[in-house]
Amino acid sequence: MSALCVHVRDAEGILERVLMTTRRRGFRLYGCEVQLATIPTHYDITLHVDSERPLSFLANQLNKLVDVVYVRESNEERHARRA
C-alpha cells in the first residue's frame, strides 16, 4: 500500500474530483485524511491507495486537476490490521 499527499486549493468539489480520479485510474482507496494546510485557503489530502499501476501514474493525473497545487509520495506506510 502506498500513500500520496495532495496539496489543494479550497475549491468547490475538489475532494470529489480527487477521489473520482483515483478510482477512475484504477487505484483502490483504503483511506483518506484531510487536514487544513498552513495556508488557510488550502488543504492537505493524504490518500492511502493500492494498485498494480505505478503510483507516479496517479500522481501525474492528479497534478492535471486545476485546483491541485502539488502531489508528492508520502513516506508513511499503512499496514493492514490483523484480526
Backbone as CSV, one residue per row, in Angstrom:
resi,resn,N_x,N_y,N_z,CA_x,CA_y,CA_z,C_x,C_y,C_z
1,MET,0.847,-1.175,0.000,0.000,0.000,0.000,0.893,1.239,0.000
2,SER,0.456,2.257,-0.700,1.228,3.489,-0.835,0.395,4.683,-0.379
3,ALA,1.086,5.780,-0.118,0.399,7.000,0.299,0.847,8.170,-0.572
4,LEU,-0.117,8.997,-0.935,0.143,10.222,-1.686,-0.370,11.409,-0.883
5,CYS,0.400,12.479,-0.854,-0.049,13.731,-0.252,-0.411,14.674,-1.387
6,VAL,-1.635,15.167,-1.361,-2.135,16.054,-2.407,-2.461,17.399,-1.759
7,HIS,-1.765,18.439,-2.170,-1.991,19.783,-1.631,-2.915,20.510,-2.605
8,VAL,-4.081,20.952,-2.106,-5.098,21.532,-2.984,-5.578,22.881,-2.464
9,ARG,-6.108,23.674,-3.393,-6.796,24.912,-3.021,-8.200,24.544,-2.550
10,ASP,-8.738,25.350,-1.665,-10.108,25.141,-1.188,-11.069,25.569,-2.286
11,ALA,-11.540,24.614,-3.067,-12.454,24.894,-4.163,-13.622,23.912,-4.087
12,GLU,-14.760,24.360,-4.539,-15.957,23.519,-4.512,-15.725,22.231,-5.302
13,GLY,-15.943,21.094,-4.651,-15.867,19.800,-5.308,-14.478,19.221,-5.481
14,ILE,-13.453,19.845,-4.903,-12.090,19.346,-5.128,-11.886,17.958,-4.531
15,LEU,-12.416,17.685,-3.359,-12.247,16.354,-2.769,-12.902,15.289,-3.641
16,GLU,-14.091,15.583,-4.144,-14.785,14.635,-5.017,-14.000,14.375,-6.295
17,ARG,-13.399,15.427,-6.874,-12.607,15.259,-8.096,-11.361,14.421,-7.853
18,VAL,-10.710,14.635,-6.712,-9.522,13.847,-6.367,-9.904,12.373,-6.196
19,LEU,-10.984,12.108,-5.478,-11.414,10.718,-5.251,-11.880,10.061,-6.542
20,MET,-12.596,10.782,-7.383,-13.077,10.242,-8.650,-11.898,9.892,-9.562
21,THR,-10.897,10.757,-9.626,-9.719,10.490,-10.444,-8.987,9.256,-9.932
22,THR,-8.892,9.125,-8.631,-8.237,7.964,-8.027,-8.922,6.674,-8.441
23,ARG,-10.234,6.630,-8.341,-10.988,5.421,-8.711,-10.929,5.157,-10.207
24,ARG,-11.112,6.186,-11.019,-11.136,6.007,-12.474,-9.793,5.562,-13.038
25,ARG,-8.725,5.854,-12.353,-7.390,5.459,-12.826,-6.981,4.086,-12.308
26,GLY,-7.914,3.382,-11.673,-7.665,2.000,-11.280,-6.973,1.815,-9.942
27,PHE,-7.076,2.780,-9.062,-6.475,2.669,-7.739,-7.559,2.392,-6.706
28,ARG,-7.260,1.488,-5.807,-8.196,1.156,-4.736,-7.865,2.041,-3.538
29,LEU,-8.859,2.723,-3.028,-8.673,3.654,-1.921,-8.900,2.927,-0.599
30,TYR,-7.896,2.960,0.273,-8.001,2.326,1.586,-8.201,3.335,2.705
31,GLY,-7.912,4.588,2.429,-8.086,5.608,3.448,-7.832,6.988,2.876
32,CYS,-8.422,7.971,3.533,-8.286,9.351,3.091,-8.320,10.246,4.328
33,GLU,-7.325,11.110,4.441,-7.267,12.056,5.554,-7.173,13.458,4.980
34,VAL,-7.980,14.371,5.508,-7.976,15.759,5.025,-7.677,16.674,6.207
35,GLN,-6.690,17.544,6.010,-6.323,18.497,7.055,-6.168,19.883,6.445
36,LEU,-6.447,20.894,7.245,-6.209,22.269,6.831,-4.700,22.486,6.747
37,ALA,-4.237,23.045,5.661,-2.801,23.295,5.470,-2.389,24.549,6.222
38,THR,-1.112,24.870,6.150,-0.620,26.073,6.828,-1.192,27.343,6.209
39,ILE,-1.558,27.269,4.936,-2.249,28.381,4.275,-3.748,28.138,4.449
40,PRO,-4.489,29.072,5.053,-5.900,28.832,5.382,-6.811,28.470,4.202
41,THR,-6.434,28.809,2.990,-7.286,28.507,1.837,-6.861,27.231,1.115
42,HIS,-6.016,26.419,1.757,-5.520,25.182,1.163,-5.732,24.000,2.113
43,TYR,-5.794,22.808,1.534,-5.921,21.572,2.312,-4.863,20.580,1.885
44,ASP,-4.484,19.710,2.815,-3.617,18.581,2.516,-4.468,17.323,2.589
45,ILE,-4.511,16.578,1.500,-5.262,15.329,1.432,-4.244,14.198,1.337
46,THR,-4.311,13.248,2.260,-3.452,12.076,2.205,-4.295,10.897,1.761
47,LEU,-3.900,10.272,0.660,-4.614,9.123,0.108,-3.787,7.864,0.338
48,HIS,-4.407,6.836,0.876,-3.775,5.527,1.038,-4.370,4.635,-0.035
49,VAL,-3.555,4.247,-1.003,-4.059,3.551,-2.183,-3.220,2.317,-2.494
50,ASP,-3.790,1.466,-3.344,-3.075,0.291,-3.826,-3.512,0.021,-5.255
51,SER,-2.573,-0.426,-6.077,-2.864,-0.745,-7.466,-1.665,-1.464,-8.069
52,GLU,-1.904,-2.140,-9.173,-0.793,-2.729,-9.914,-0.094,-1.661,-10.757
53,ARG,-0.749,-0.555,-10.954,-0.162,0.550,-11.717,0.826,1.311,-10.839
54,PRO,1.800,1.965,-11.460,2.761,2.744,-10.662,2.084,3.963,-10.028
55,LEU,2.533,4.299,-8.839,1.974,5.436,-8.113,2.187,6.741,-8.877
56,SER,3.251,6.821,-9.640,3.535,8.034,-10.424,2.432,8.303,-11.452
57,PHE,1.772,7.251,-11.935,0.662,7.415,-12.886,-0.466,8.217,-12.244
58,LEU,-0.832,7.861,-11.020,-1.891,8.590,-10.317,-1.437,10.009,-9.987
59,ALA,-0.200,10.158,-9.550,0.319,11.495,-9.218,0.246,12.418,-10.431
60,ASN,0.626,11.917,-11.594,0.568,12.730,-12.814,-0.859,13.120,-13.167
61,GLN,-1.796,12.211,-12.999,-3.196,12.512,-13.303,-3.765,13.540,-12.329
62,LEU,-3.437,13.417,-11.055,-3.938,14.372,-10.058,-3.344,15.762,-10.291
63,ASN,-2.103,15.826,-10.721,-1.464,17.124,-10.999,-2.161,17.876,-12.118
64,LYS,-2.914,17.196,-12.956,-3.634,17.840,-14.055,-4.906,18.548,-13.594
65,LEU,-5.382,18.236,-12.390,-6.588,18.901,-11.871,-6.257,20.364,-11.562
66,VAL,-7.160,21.244,-11.903,-6.923,22.687,-11.811,-6.557,23.146,-10.403
67,ASP,-7.246,22.676,-9.384,-7.044,23.182,-8.030,-6.002,22.409,-7.229
68,VAL,-5.294,21.490,-7.867,-4.208,20.772,-7.201,-2.939,21.611,-7.333
69,VAL,-2.321,21.907,-6.198,-1.099,22.700,-6.180,0.106,21.796,-6.440
70,TYR,0.192,20.687,-5.707,1.252,19.704,-5.935,0.854,18.356,-5.355
71,VAL,1.538,17.313,-5.814,1.328,15.948,-5.335,2.706,15.372,-5.041
72,ARG,2.833,14.692,-3.909,4.098,14.029,-3.596,3.815,12.696,-2.914
73,GLU,4.755,11.770,-3.084,4.637,10.491,-2.402,4.956,10.684,-0.937
74,SER,4.201,10.014,-0.090,4.417,10.106,1.345,5.268,8.927,1.787
75,ASN,6.118,9.148,2.775,6.957,8.079,3.299,6.203,7.197,4.281
76,GLU,5.069,7.681,4.757,4.339,6.893,5.746,3.705,5.686,5.070
77,GLU,3.781,4.564,5.756,3.189,3.339,5.242,2.075,2.917,6.170
78,ARG,1.054,2.383,5.590,-0.072,1.907,6.376,-0.106,0.409,6.293
79,HIS,-0.175,-0.238,7.409,-0.190,-1.702,7.431,-1.583,-2.188,7.759
80,ALA,-1.952,-3.281,7.143,-3.274,-3.867,7.397,-3.302,-4.389,8.830
81,ARG,-4.420,-4.184,9.485,-4.582,-4.672,10.857,-4.922,-6.142,10.833
82,ARG,-4.370,-6.855,11.753,-4.692,-8.275,11.857,-5.835,-8.457,12.838
83,ALA,-6.764,-9.302,12.461,-7.943,-9.539,13.324,-7.613,-10.536,14.414
